[in-house]
């Protein structure tokens, strides 16, 4: 039997109908969307999931509004493009034709080409315009809804911790305490290299740059602790450069604010421990037992305040100048705290 006879006996391939193509395309799109939903469920342990953390401030709420608009636009474009791609794959598939057979060349679709070029340009221009209109309102205060005048806090980025300085002289390390429902203005700078202040639930990233002061506003809408981390690679201990903002009721904040000012002025606060835990412990361990840096227990330098001060202000080898520009209050508090390790055994 010849080839023609075999061809007549072979079952004919049936072309897919438009209805089947639409159903298959719909099924594939559904599977893709289901995958996104399952990914969101898989991230349920993360408070944010696929969405931004919070928002727990008016500023973060505006950022989230931009985020979801961009997700909606780009998600719609993704479904449209991928759906059309899948549809064309099924609709115009080879259907048994030779692989060497080229399809017909089509010319003269200038209008169509202009349309699919213009549409992305218009979409991109609309997104850019929307973001540029919204951006100025993100870093602004709404004093009409705030409980009291703004609190001003100076934020110092340092290798590898955050120092917070309050108007009444209070100093905090790594954890900033603020009143809830009150505007807070941050004066952000750096004492060494570029850092980036970022508490996702409260605001966007803002760079801490040596020699320049940047300004950032936020207002925590509820009580709680909001965590973040330096958003700019700043050295080998960058992963440990964490930060937190603790929002408390206004009355509790004012009581703490006044009490802490008196305690730090008299040297009876825990500023020394706080500074050691934030600036020293990431390298030397919380008990000075050594980790990345050497074991400090029993080190003779702990008996020499002047030598410690020089080391903190100037650094040595891989140790950065963690205490450069410290006030005498913070320096003396740390010097008093580290005395407890002077008599410890390095092998204990």
C-alpha positions in Angstrom: 0.0 0.0 0.0 1.4 3.3 -1.0 1.8 6.5 0.9 -1.5 7.8 -0.4 -3.4 4.7 0.8 -1.9 5.1 4.3 -2.8 8.8 4.3 -6.5 7.9 3.5 -6.6 5.3 6.3 -5.0 7.6 9.0 -7.5 9.4 11.1 -8.0 13.0 10.2 -6.9 15.6 12.8 -9.8 17.7 13.9 -9.2 21.4 14.2 -10.1 23.0 17.5 -13.2 25.1 17.4 -13.1 28.7 18.6 -15.2 27.7 21.6 -12.7 25.1 22.7 -9.9 27.6 22.3 -11.6 30.2 24.5 -12.3 27.5 27.1 -8.7 26.4 27.1 -7.4 29.9 27.3 -9.8 30.7 30.2 -8.6 27.6 32.0 -5.0 28.5 31.7 -5.7 32.1 32.9 -7.6 30.6 35.8 -4.7 28.4 36.8 -2.3 31.4 36.6 -4.6 33.4 38.9 -5.0 30.5 41.2 -1.2 30.2 41.5 -1.1 33.9 42.6 -3.8 33.3 45.2 -2.0 30.2 46.6 1.2 32.2 46.8 -0.6 34.8 48.8 -1.9 32.1 51.2 1.6 30.6 51.4 2.8 34.0 52.7 0.0 34.2 55.3 2.6 33.9 58.1 4.0 37.2 57.0 1.8 40.1 58.2 2.1 41.8 54.9 1.8 38.8 52.5 1.9 40.2 48.9 0.9 43.6 50.0 2.9 46.3 51.7 3.2 46.2 55.5 0.5 48.1 57.3 -0.4 50.7 56.4 -0.3 52.2 59.9 0.1 55.9 58.9 -1.5 58.2 56.4 1.8 58.3 54.5 2.0 54.6 54.2 -1.7 54.4 53.2 -0.9 56.7 50.2 2.1 54.5 49.3 -0.3 51.5 49.4 -2.8 53.3 47.1 -0.1 53.8 44.5 1.1 50.2 44.9 -2.4 48.6 44.3 -3.1 50.9 41.3 0.1 49.8 39.7 -0.6 46.1 40.6 -4.1 46.5 39.0 -2.7 48.1 35.8 0.2 45.8 35.3 -1.9 42.7 36.4 -4.5 43.6 33.7 -1.8 44.0 31.1 -0.2 40.7 32.1 -3.6 38.8 31.8 -4.4 40.5 28.5 -1.0 39.8 26.9 -0.5 36.3 28.2 -4.1 35.4 27.4 -3.6 36.7 23.8 -0.4 34.8 23.6 -2.0 31.5 24.7 -4.9 32.1 22.4 -2.7 32.7 19.4 -0.6 29.6 20.2 -3.7 27.4 20.0 -5.4 29.3 17.2 -2.5 29.5 14.8 -0.6 26.4 15.7 1.3 24.3 13.1 -1.5 21.7 12.7 0.8 19.1 11.1 2.4 21.4 8.5 6.1 21.0 7.8 8.4 22.8 10.1 10.3 24.3 7.1 7.1 25.8 5.8 7.1 29.6 6.4 3.9 31.4 7.1 2.7 34.2 4.8 4.3 37.6 5.2 1.8 40.3 6.1 2.4 43.9 5.2 0.5 47.1 5.5 -0.6 47.0 9.2 0.8 50.4 9.9 -2.3 51.6 11.8 -2.2 48.5 14.0 1.5 48.9 14.7 1.0 52.6 15.7 -1.9 51.6 18.0 0.1 49.0 19.9 3.0 51.4 20.2 0.9 54.3 21.3 -1.1 52.4 24.0 1.9 51.5 26.1 3.2 55.0 25.9 -0.1 56.4 27.0 -0.3 53.9 29.9 3.2 54.7 31.0 2.6 58.4 30.8 -0.6 58.0 32.9 1.3 56.0 35.6 4.1 58.5 35.8 1.7 61.4 36.0 -0.3 59.7 38.8 2.8 58.9 40.8 4.2 62.4 40.4 0.9 63.9 41.6 0.7 61.6 44.6 4.4 61.8 45.7 4.4 65.3 47.3 1.5 64.3 49.6 3.3 61.2 50.9 5.9 63.1 52.8 3.6 65.7 54.4 1.9 66.2 57.7 -1.8 66.7 58.3 -1.7 68.8 61.4 -5.5 69.2 61.5 -5.8 65.5 62.4 -2.8 65.2 64.7 -3.0 65.2 68.5 -0.7 68.0 69.4 2.3 69.8 67.8 4.8 67.7 65.8 7.6 65.8 67.6 11.0 66.4 66.1 13.5 63.6 66.3 17.0 63.6 64.8 17.9 60.2 63.2 21.6 59.4 62.9 22.6 56.5 60.7 25.8 54.9 61.9 27.8 51.8 61.2 25.8 49.7 62.2 23.0 51.1 64.3 20.5 54.0 64.5 20.9 56.8 67.1 17.8 58.9 67.9 18.2 62.4 69.6 15.1 64.1 71.1 14.8 67.9 71.6 15.0 67.6 75.4 18.3 65.7 75.2 16.9 62.1 75.5 18.9 59.6 73.4 17.6 56.3 72.2 19.4 53.6 70.2 17.7 51.4 67.6 14.2 51.8 69.1 12.5 55.1 68.7 9.6 55.9 71.0 6.8 58.2 69.7 3.3 59.2 70.6 0.5 57.6 68.6 -1.7 59.9 66.5 0.8 62.7 66.5 2.9 64.0 63.7 6.6 63.1 63.9 9.2 64.9 61.8 12.5 63.1 61.3 15.8 64.9 60.6 17.8 62.2 58.9 21.6 62.2 58.4 24.6 60.0 58.5 27.9 60.2 60.4 29.8 57.8 58.1 28.5 56.2 54.9 25.1 56.2 53.1 22.3 54.5 55.0 18.6 54.3 54.3 15.9 54.7 57.0 12.9 52.5 56.3 10.0 51.4 58.5 7.6 49.9 55.9 4.4 50.2 57.9 4.9 53.9 58.5 6.8 55.4 55.5 8.9 54.8 52.5 12.7 54.7 52.4 14.7 57.8 52.9 18.4 58.1 52.6 20.8 59.1 55.4 23.6 60.8 53.7 26.8 62.3 55.2 26.8 66.1 55.2 23.1 66.4 54.3 19.9 66.4 56.4 16.8 64.9 54.9 13.3 65.4 56.3 10.6 62.8 56.7 7.1 62.9 58.2 4.9 60.2 59.5 2.1 59.7 62.1 1.4 56.3 63.6 -2.4 55.6 63.5 -2.3 53.1 66.3 -0.2 51.9 69.2 2.3 49.2 68.5 5.9 48.4 67.5 6.8 48.8 63.8 10.0 47.2 62.7 12.4 48.0 59.8 15.9 47.8 58.6 18.5 49.9 56.9 17.6 49.8 53.2 21.1 50.7 51.8 24.0 48.3 51.9 26.4 50.0 54.3 29.1 47.4 55.2 29.7 43.9 56.5 27.3 44.3 59.5 24.5 45.8 57.4 22.1 42.9 58.1 22.2 43.7 61.8 21.3 47.4 61.3 17.7 47.1 62.4 15.3 49.7 63.7 11.9 49.9 65.4 9.4 52.6 66.1 7.2 52.1 69.2 4.0 54.2 69.3 2.4 54.6 72.7 -0.5 56.7 74.0 0.4 60.4 74.3 0.1 60.5 78.1 2.4 57.5 78.4 4.9 59.0 76.0 5.0 62.3 77.9 5.5 60.6 81.2 8.4 58.5 79.8 9.8 61.5 77.9 10.1 63.6 81.1 11.3 60.7 83.3 13.9 59.6 80.8 15.3 63.1 80.4 15.8 63.4 84.2 17.3 59.9 84.4 19.8 60.4 81.5 20.8 63.8 82.9 21.6 62.3 86.3 23.3 59.2 84.8 20.7 56.7 86.3 19.2 55.6 83.0 20.0 52.5 80.9 21.5 54.6 78.2 24.9 52.8 78.6 23.4 49.3 78.1 21.2 50.5 75.3 24.2 52.0 73.5 26.3 48.9 74.1 23.5 46.6 72.8 23.0 48.7 69.7 26.5 49.8 68.8 28.8 47.2 70.3 26.9 43.9 70.8 26.4 43.1 67.1 30.2 42.6 66.8 31.2 41.8 70.4 28.2 39.9 71.7 25.7 41.1 74.3 27.9 39.8 77.1 31.1 41.1 75.4 32.1 37.5 74.9 33.1 38.0 71.2 31.3 37.2 68.0 32.4 38.9 64.9 34.7 41.1 67.0 37.1 40.0 69.8 36.2 39.0 73.3 36.2 42.0 75.5 36.0 40.3 78.9 39.0 41.1 81.0 40.5 43.3 78.2 42.9 45.8 79.8 41.5 48.6 77.6 38.3 48.5 79.7 40.3 50.0 82.6 41.4 52.9 80.4 38.4 55.3 79.7 40.6 57.6 77.6 41.8 54.8 75.4 38.2 53.5 74.9 37.0 57.0 74.0 39.8 57.3 71.4 38.9 53.9 69.9 35.2 54.7 69.7 35.8 58.1 68.1 38.4 57.0 65.6 37.9 53.3 65.0 40.7 50.7 64.4 41.2 48.2 61.7 37.8 46.7 60.8 36.1 48.5 63.7 34.3 51.7 62.5 34.2 54.9 64.5 31.0 53.9 66.2 31.1 56.8 68.7 32.2 59.6 66.4 30.3 62.7 67.4 28.6 61.3 70.5 27.6 63.7 73.2 29.4 63.4 76.5 26.2 62.0 78.0 26.2 59.0 75.7 30.0 58.5 75.8 30.1 58.6 79.6 27.1 56.3 79.9 28.8 53.6 77.8 32.1 54.0 79.6 30.3 53.4 82.9 28.5 50.4 81.5 31.5 48.5 80.1 33.3 48.6 83.4 31.3 45.5 84.4 33.3 43.4 81.8 36.7 44.6 83.0 37.1 41.9 85.6 35.5 39.1 83.7 37.5 36.2 82.5 38.0 35.9 78.8 37.7 32.2 78.9 34.5 32.1 80.9 
